[in-house]
Amino acid sequence: VDLDHSHPFGRNCGAMSIQGDRNDLSTRLAARLRVCILGGTAFLNTESADLVKALASEADARFAGQGVIFITCGQQGIQEAFAKG
């Protein structure tokens, strides 16, 4: 997948550059549970970042080895905290 690296997290949620990449991604995602993580780019409560990281850690432990895919657009804030959690 060719991301636009001029933006720190890519642009357009990792938009594919060619059809072959789309087909490959579609094949890898087929028949797998996908969980989309959405949220704001800033935390309104200082405890929220810790909560998101704890949820990410728990989700990782519960779904380990089951082929679950967590999807974010790589934005700062909640999505980044989940990905790093």
N, C-alpha and C positions, 0 to 999 in steps of 0.2 A: 504494500500500500504506500503510495507516494503522497505524503502530507505536505502542506504548505508550511515550511519551517520558519517563515518570516514571523509567524505568530508563535509565542512560547508553547502553546498547546496544539498547534496546527489550526486550520480554519475549516469551517463547515463540518465540524465533527468528524474530521478525517476523511473528507470526500475523496473517493477513488479517482485516479487519474486516467485509467484505461479500463476497458471492458473486461479484460482478463483478470484484473484485480477484483472486480466486482464478482465475477464467477467464483473465484477462489474463496473469497470471503463468504459468499452465500453457501458454498459447500461446507466450509468449516463451521458455520452457524446452524446448519440444518439439524433439525430434530434435537436441539439442545435448549434447555431452559435459559431464557435471557431475562435479566433483571436490569432495568434502566434506572440509573440513579440521577435524580434531578434535584435542583435546589439553587438557592441564591449564591451570589458571589461573595457575600460577606455574612458573618455571624452576628446576630443581634444580641446574643447572650454569650458570655465568655465560656460557659459550660457546654455550649452546643458542639463545639469542635471536638471535645472529649467524648461526648455522646455519639457523634457520627463515627469517630474512630473505633469506639467500643462496638457499635453496631456492625461495622465492617469486619472487625476481628471475629465477632460471633458468627456472622454470615459465612465467612471464610471457613471457620471450623465446622459449622453444621453442614455445609455443602461440599466439603473437601472430597475430591475423587468422584464427584457425581457429574462433572462436565458442565456445571452451571457457569454462565458467562455474565459478568457484571459490566454494563456498558455505561460510559459517561462521555461527555463531549470534551472532557479535560479542562473544564473551566475552574478558575480559582474558587475558593470557598468550600461549599459542601461536597462537590464532586471531587475536588482535589484531596480533601481530607479523607473521603471514603477510599479513594484509590491508594492513598498512603497508609491508611489504617490497617 
